[in-house]
């Protein structure tokens, strides 16, 4: 059985290169939005598996880019 890995709010902020601040994580916890977390006493921890699942749920899929002349029919 593998051991679950956890990140602190500071480590989560670093994971997202500062795009999600510790304060934002705190606000999200209060509003019960954002990635799932575990609270043990005063310690707040984010399971890495939950962060990866949250990443997937928030993934934005883009369609492939086609050049304008390919879409309209190559008229050259």
C-alpha positions in Angstrom: 0.0 0.0 0.0 1.5 3.4 -1.0 1.6 6.3 1.4 -0.5 9.3 0.4 1.6 12.4 -0.2 0.4 15.8 1.0 1.3 19.4 0.3 0.9 22.4 2.6 -0.9 25.5 1.3 2.5 27.2 0.7 3.6 24.2 -1.4 0.3 24.2 -3.4 0.9 27.9 -4.2 4.4 27.0 -5.4 3.0 24.1 -7.4 0.9 26.6 -9.3 3.9 29.0 -9.6 2.2 31.6 -7.4 -0.9 31.7 -9.6 -3.0 30.6 -6.6 -1.9 32.4 -3.5 -2.1 31.0 0.1 -4.7 33.6 0.8 -6.8 32.4 -2.2 -6.6 28.9 -0.9 -7.7 30.1 2.5 -10.7 31.8 1.0 -11.6 28.8 -1.1 -11.5 26.6 1.9 -13.9 28.9 3.8 -16.2 28.9 0.7 -15.8 25.1 0.2 -14.6 25.5 -3.3 -11.2 24.7 -4.9 -9.2 21.5 -4.4 -10.2 19.1 -1.6 -8.1 19.3 1.6 -7.6 17.5 4.9 -7.5 19.3 8.2 -5.8 17.6 11.1 -5.9 19.9 14.1 -4.7 23.3 12.8 -2.8 21.7 9.9 -4.3 22.0 6.4 -3.0 19.6 3.9 -3.8 18.9 0.3 -3.5 15.3 -1.0 -1.5 15.3 -4.3 -4.0 12.9 -5.8 -6.8 15.4 -5.1 -4.7 18.3 -6.7 -4.2 16.2 -9.8 -7.9 15.4 -10.0 -8.7 19.1 -9.6 -6.2 19.9 -12.4 -8.1 17.5 -14.7 -11.5 18.9 -13.8 -10.3 22.4 -14.7 -8.4 21.5 -17.9 -9.4 23.6 -20.8 -9.4 21.7 -24.1 -8.6 23.7 -27.2 -9.4 22.7 -30.8 -6.7 22.4 -33.4 -5.9 25.6 -35.3 -6.5 25.6 -39.0 -5.2 28.3 -41.3 -7.8 30.6 -42.7 -7.4 29.5 -46.4 -7.9 25.9 -45.4 -11.2 26.7 -43.7 -12.6 28.7 -46.6 -11.2 26.5 -49.3 -7.8 27.2 -50.7 -8.6 30.0 -53.2 -5.0 30.8 -54.2 
